[in-house]
């Protein structure tokens, strides 16, 4: 299951991870976010032990989304070694997200 991250634990879970990290920036009211959510959950199982998959609710957390310039949701950022390595804005098929994770492994 994808880990819920907040402004306060983002650095520890995402930036300090020794594995690639997928961060799904979402909100409850966002239709496309609800389309992407099951794919993110599947990816968290598919890549268990090889990559970290997390979700951040932009309505409850504003510091991190602001820091990374999140203006549209869903936005998915891919981190490697604490840096943004790739980005996907909008709902896309699971294969595209998986390919972006694979490129970081």
KABELWO-V453526 format. One record per backbone hydrogen bond with DSSP energy under -0.5 kcal/mol. CO is the residue of the C=O (numbers start at 1). NH is the residue of the N-H. If there is no record, write none. Layout:
BEGIN
<<CO,NH> <CO,NH>>
END
This chain:
BEGIN
<<3,5> <3,55> <6,10> <9,13> <10,14> <10,15> <11,16> <14,17> <20,52> <21,23> <21,79> <22,24> <22,54> <23,25> <23,77> <24,26> <24,56> <25,74> <25,75> <26,58> <27,30> <29,31> <30,34> <31,35> <32,36> <33,37> <34,38> <36,39> <36,40> <37,41> <38,42> <39,43> <40,44> <41,45> <42,46> <43,47> <45,48> <47,50> <47,51> <50,20> <52,22> <52,54> <53,3> <54,24> <55,5> <56,26> <56,58> <57,60> <57,61> <62,66> <63,67> <64,68> <65,70> <66,69> <69,71> <74,90> <75,25> <75,77> <76,88> <77,23> <77,79> <78,85> <78,86> <79,21> <80,83> <83,80> <86,78> <88,76> <93,96> <93,97> <94,98> <95,99> <96,100> <97,101> <98,102> <99,103> <101,104> <101,105> <102,105>>
END
